[in-house]
Amino acid sequence: MMQQKFATLNCCIIIPTFNNDHALKRVIDGVLQYTQNVIVVNDGSTDRTSSILEQFPQIQKINIPVNTGKGWALREGFSQAIEQGYHYAITIDSDGQHFPEDLPLFLKAVEEFPDSMVLGARDMTREEVPGTSSFGHKFSIFWFKVETGLTVSDVQTGFRLYPLNAVRQIKGIFSKKYEYEVEILVRLAWKGVKVISVPVQVYYAPKETRVSHFRKFRDFTRVSIANSILVFVALLWARPVSFIRGIRKKSIREFFREYIVNSKDTNANLAKSVALGLFIGVAPIWGWQIVTTLGLAHLLRLNKFVAVSASNISLPPMLPFVIFLSYLIGGWVMGAKVSHIQYSEGMGLQWIRENLVQYLLGSIVFGIVLAAVFGPIAYLLLHLFRKKHV
């Protein structure tokens, strides 16, 4: 039955391995009970791995001559799986930590939530869990939430189901080793892929027999650097874009009902949010408007959704008009003659550079005027409209 389900979902198993000959055969035997769609990536092993793999002619093998890192092994496995037309790939470590008996949980989850990323969440509170693993577990969960806004039970698990179509669309991956699993998970979440967790069993061998290729200082440093880069990108781009994407998925009626009519904010607070958004929306800080609006709304305890929505005044097709009006207002303030100016859709960065001072001054004055005019108007409308819904 499970063999058929793997075939129906077009799912394969990818096993990256490096010098785990003590457990590799047992892991392969276990997954073959569920599917023959198995890809083993031998990442430059120097033990008995090659001879063990020869015992399984029915599985696919990828041999990397020199050990490159788990991330690179996974990337090679994904490339092979995508090339062969698989829709999903479940990765399982070759050290015997995971139980193939949990494979059906991943298929059940993806049947309920197609095209999702499914994480096998381990119980990291057990006594045999190494202290460094427990710390890394909590560390990664915290940073994943900072980077994506999502809370999951286990970020470091190697037992995962990947939606390969989404993986194929991720470009510019910079990680090659353990930090790859952090980067790919974060970037899939940024693309809007749903991330869900299923509880799985975990086995940690006694300390004296435990084999780990995770180099505590070097690899933890690499993971930390990767998280630092991802946090930087998240704060400047990914989180604001995700925020806006969430707003735009809602209809105008849904947005109005959820964030205005049913909002717990006062009318004055919502009006101030509109005023802030309009001011920042025309401010000459291109590329930073959404981030600035979110930051100021948070500091001033205003409604972030309303403020960011109002800041969208500078998005196409309004942008050329905003620039042009800012320039006109700047000329008026400076006493410049502006009667000869002709509006042109060709105005852009070069045009702004040539008229920078006039534009900067005009945009600031324009923003103040918009905030001063439409803030009170928003307050009056909210007072009248929301009063009817009390």
VENURPE-V212536 format. One record per backbone hydrogen bond with DSSP energy under -0.5 kcal/mol. CO is the residue of the C=O (numbers start at 1). NH is the residue of the N-H. Records with the same first field share a line. If there is no record, write none. Layout:
CO->NH ; NH
This chain:
1->5
2->6
3->7
4->8
5->9
6->10 ; 11
10->87 ; 88
12->90
13->39
14->16 ; 92
15->41
16->94
17->43
20->23 ; 24
23->27
24->28
25->29
26->30
27->31
28->32
29->33
30->33
31->34 ; 35
36->38
37->13
38->60
39->15 ; 41
40->42 ; 62
41->17 ; 43
42->44 ; 64
44->67
48->52
49->53
50->54
52->55
53->56
56->59
60->40
62->42 ; 64
63->65
64->44
69->73
70->74
71->75
72->76
73->77
74->78
75->79
76->80
77->81
78->82
79->83
80->84
81->86
82->85
87->164 ; 165
88->12
89->91 ; 162
90->14
91->160
97->203
98->100
99->102
100->103
102->105 ; 106
103->106 ; 107
104->108
105->109
106->110
107->111
108->112
109->113
113->116
116->118
117->119 ; 196
118->161
119->121 ; 198
120->122
121->200
122->124
123->126
126->129
130->134
131->135
132->136
133->137
134->138
135->139
136->140
137->141
138->142
139->143
140->144
141->145
142->146
143->147
144->148 ; 150
145->149
150->152
158->160
159->120
160->91
161->118
162->89 ; 164
163->166 ; 167
164->168
165->169
166->169 ; 170
167->170
169->171
176->72
177->180
178->181
179->182 ; 183
180->184
181->185
182->186
183->187
184->188
185->189
186->190
187->191
188->193
189->192
194->117 ; 196
196->119
198->121
203->205
206->209 ; 210
210->212
213->215
214->216
215->219 ; 220
216->220
217->221
218->222
219->223
220->224
221->225
222->226
223->227
224->228
225->229
226->230
227->231
228->232
229->233
230->234
231->235
232->236
233->237 ; 238
234->239 ; 240
237->241
238->242
239->243
240->244
241->245
242->246
243->247
244->248
245->249
247->250
251->255
252->256
253->257
254->258
255->259
256->260 ; 261
257->262
266->270
267->271
268->272
269->273
270->274
271->275
272->276
273->277
274->278
275->279
276->280
277->281
278->282
279->282 ; 283
280->283
283->285
285->288
288->292
289->293
290->294
291->295
292->296
293->297
294->298
295->299
296->300
297->302
298->301
302->304
303->307
304->308
305->309
306->310
307->311
308->312
309->312
310->313
311->314
312->315
315->318
318->322
319->323
320->324
321->325
322->326
323->327
324->328
325->329
326->330
327->331
328->332
329->333
330->334
331->335 ; 336
332->335
336->338
338->341
344->347
348->352
349->353
350->354
351->355
352->355
353->356
355->359
356->360
357->361
358->362
359->363
360->364
361->365
362->366
363->367
364->368
365->369
366->370
367->371
368->372
369->373
370->374
371->375
372->376
373->377
374->378
375->379
376->380
377->381
378->382
379->383
380->384
381->385
382->386
383->387
384->388
385->388
386->389
387->390
